[in-house]
Amino acid sequence: MKHKFKVGDSVIGIKPPDDIPAKVVELLPPRGGLAVVKIEFTDAKGTMTTSIHENRLRHYDSHPAVESSCFRRQDIFRDKMVEDYKAGKISNPVYKPYLDWKSGIVPRPTVTESEARSIINEASRELETYFDRYPDAFKQLDTHTDDDDVWQNFKEFGEDKYIVSYLYNIESELTTILLGGFLR
């Protein structure tokens, strides 16, 4: 029995409850005539391993090739935000449920409606401090959008442009999700 995956491959289950991104960590002997692999994944309970038939998995690319510059910009933004979160640059614990979801620590949004409101309120409060610190930041926006400069509209915030953009995005996305009625 030949394995279609190799150790180190990123995989995801083809249907719930296996639809969590994982890594192949070991190739196991066949069971029931089917190839089996041991995978490692992280969910709300932590990092775990399990064995699974390969026919229940598919390759998973967490950063697929995207033709659209809009999606490429979103990927660049998310990757930088997650990198900064993991580096401790976004340390306010109120953002943890949202950022754990965005960083893939939990596979699905686990933010409740109450948490979303708290996160939105905190992001708004923090944004106000940056708007007070940089009162002219949004007065002169570029009329031409540079596809390679994700933070172009936040450049007047200097070194704070990243955190301001994260807060702005967190507030905007959660407000949209909340208004859409997608939270419990």
C-alpha positions in Angstrom: 0.0 0.0 0.0 1.6 3.3 -1.1 1.0 6.4 0.9 -0.2 9.5 -0.9 1.1 11.8 1.8 4.6 12.2 3.3 5.8 13.2 6.7 5.5 17.0 7.0 2.6 17.4 4.6 -0.2 19.8 5.6 -3.6 18.0 5.4 -7.2 18.6 6.4 -10.1 16.3 6.8 -12.6 16.1 3.9 -15.6 16.5 6.2 -16.4 17.3 9.9 -15.2 16.5 12.5 -11.9 15.9 10.7 -11.9 19.3 9.0 -9.1 20.7 11.1 -5.7 21.6 9.5 -3.0 19.1 10.6 0.5 17.9 9.8 1.4 14.3 8.9 4.0 13.2 11.5 4.2 9.5 10.8 3.4 7.0 8.1 1.7 3.9 9.7 1.1 0.4 8.4 -2.1 -0.1 6.4 -5.4 -0.9 8.2 -8.3 -2.6 6.5 -6.4 -2.3 3.2 -6.2 1.5 3.5 -3.1 3.7 4.0 -3.0 5.2 7.5 -1.1 8.3 8.8 -0.5 9.8 12.2 -1.4 13.5 12.2 -0.8 16.3 14.7 -3.3 19.1 15.1 -4.2 21.9 17.5 -7.6 22.7 18.7 -9.1 24.4 21.8 -7.8 21.5 24.0 -4.2 21.9 22.8 -1.9 19.9 20.4 -2.9 16.3 19.9 -2.1 13.4 17.6 -4.3 10.7 16.1 -4.2 8.1 13.3 -6.5 8.4 10.4 -7.1 6.7 7.0 -5.6 8.7 4.2 -8.8 8.6 2.2 -10.4 10.9 4.9 -7.8 13.6 4.2 -6.7 15.9 1.4 -3.7 18.2 1.0 -4.1 21.6 2.7 -2.4 24.7 1.7 -2.9 27.4 4.3 -1.5 30.0 1.9 -2.8 28.9 -1.5 -1.7 30.7 -4.6 -4.1 33.5 -5.2 -4.4 35.5 -8.4 -6.3 38.4 -6.9 -4.3 41.1 -5.4 -7.1 41.7 -2.9 -6.8 38.2 -1.5 -3.0 38.4 -1.6 -3.1 41.6 0.4 -5.5 39.9 2.9 -3.1 37.0 3.3 -0.1 39.4 3.8 -2.1 41.3 6.4 -3.3 38.2 8.3 0.2 36.7 8.3 1.8 39.8 9.7 -1.0 40.2 12.3 -0.6 36.5 13.4 3.2 36.9 13.5 2.9 40.0 15.7 0.4 38.2 17.9 2.6 35.2 18.4 5.6 37.5 19.1 3.5 39.2 21.9 3.1 42.6 20.2 -0.7 42.3 20.6 -0.9 41.5 24.3 -4.4 42.6 25.4 -6.1 39.4 26.5 -9.5 40.6 25.3 -8.4 39.9 21.7 -7.3 36.3 22.4 -10.5 34.5 21.1 -10.4 36.4 17.8 -6.6 36.1 17.3 -6.5 32.4 18.2 -9.0 31.9 15.4 -7.1 34.1 12.9 -3.8 32.4 13.7 -5.3 28.9 13.3 -4.9 27.9 17.0 -8.7 27.1 16.9 -10.1 25.9 13.6 -13.4 27.9 13.8 -14.4 31.2 15.3 -15.2 30.6 19.0 -16.0 34.2 19.8 -19.3 34.6 21.5 -21.6 37.6 20.9 -20.7 39.0 24.3 -16.9 38.5 23.6 -17.3 40.2 20.2 -19.0 43.2 21.8 -16.1 43.4 24.4 -13.5 43.1 21.7 -15.2 45.7 19.5 -15.5 48.1 22.4 -11.8 47.6 23.4 -10.6 48.0 19.8 -12.6 51.3 19.5 -11.2 52.5 22.8 -7.6 51.7 21.8 -8.1 53.2 18.3 -9.3 56.5 19.9 -5.9 56.8 21.7 -4.1 56.4 18.4 -6.4 58.9 16.7 -5.7 61.3 19.5 -1.9 60.7 19.2 -2.0 61.1 15.3 -4.8 63.6 14.7 -3.8 64.2 11.0 -3.2 60.5 10.1 -6.3 60.1 7.8 -6.3 63.7 6.4 -4.0 62.9 3.5 -4.8 59.5 2.0 -3.2 58.4 -1.2 -5.4 58.5 -4.2 -3.5 55.6 -5.9 -3.5 52.2 -4.2 -0.2 50.4 -4.3 -0.9 46.7 -4.4 2.4 45.9 -2.8 1.9 48.2 0.2 -0.7 46.7 2.5 -0.3 49.4 5.1 -0.4 52.3 2.7 -3.4 54.0 4.3 -1.9 53.6 7.8 1.6 55.0 7.0 0.9 58.3 8.9 0.7 56.3 12.1 4.4 55.7 11.8 5.6 52.6 13.7 2.1 52.2 15.1 0.7 51.6 11.6 0.6 47.8 12.2 -1.3 47.8 15.5 -3.7 50.5 14.3 -4.5 48.5 11.2 -5.0 45.4 13.3 -7.4 47.2 15.6 -9.2 48.7 12.7 -9.6 45.4 11.0 -10.6 43.5 14.2 -13.3 46.2 14.9 -14.6 46.1 11.4 -14.6 42.4 10.9 -16.3 41.6 14.2 -18.9 44.3 13.7 -19.8 42.8 10.3 -20.0 39.3 11.7 -22.0 40.5 14.7 -24.5 42.4 12.5 -24.8 39.4 10.2 -26.0 37.4 13.2 -23.3 34.7 12.9 -22.3 34.5 16.5 -24.0 32.6 19.3 
